[in-house]
Amino acid sequence: MSQAFVRENDGQWLNDVAPTLNALIVYLTRENNGIRVYEKKNYTDAKGRQIHEMSNGQSYAKDNDGKWEIL
């Protein structure tokens, strides 16, 4: 995720979010102007990563360091 497109007053980046699904949901909901974001589906990919498809149309997984990333 490019940091150039994040609002100036944002205090948190996606990779700073705690590595829990609940923390991801709270972060995404806040970024979505308070409109609740929820998990639509989750599965394990060929690399063994747990993928979370969210209601905002994006899929998220944790990288090797346990930090969230957009796929």
SVG drawing of the C-alpha trace seen along z (x, -y; Angstrom):
<svg xmlns="http://www.w3.org/2000/svg" viewBox="-22 -16 31 41">
<polyline fill="none" stroke="black" stroke-width="0.4" points="0.0,0.0 1.4,-3.3 1.8,-5.7 1.5,-8.6 -2.3,-8.1 -3.0,-8.0 -4.6,-11.0 -2.3,-13.3 -4.1,-12.9 -4.1,-9.1 -2.4,-7.8 -2.2,-4.1 -1.0,-2.2 -2.3,1.3 1.0,2.9 0.8,1.3 -2.6,3.1 -2.4,5.9 -2.3,9.4 -5.9,10.3 -9.0,10.4 -10.8,8.2 -8.1,5.5 -8.2,5.7 -12.0,5.2 -11.8,2.2 -9.1,0.6 -11.0,1.2 -14.2,0.0 -12.5,-3.2 -10.9,-3.6 -14.4,-3.1 -15.9,-6.2 -17.4,-4.0 -19.3,-1.7 -18.8,1.8 -16.4,4.0 -16.8,7.7 -15.2,11.0 -17.1,12.6 -14.9,15.7 -11.6,17.1 -9.5,19.9 -5.9,21.1 -4.0,20.5 -1.3,22.8 1.4,21.1 -0.4,22.0 -1.4,18.4 -4.9,17.7 -6.7,15.4 -9.5,13.1 -11.9,11.8 -13.6,8.7 -16.8,6.9 -14.8,3.9 -13.8,6.0 -10.2,6.6 -8.4,9.7 -5.9,9.6 -3.3,11.9 -0.4,11.7 3.1,11.6 6.1,13.5 6.5,11.0 2.9,11.3 1.8,7.9 -1.3,7.4 -1.0,6.9 -3.5,6.4 -3.4,9.2"/>
</svg>
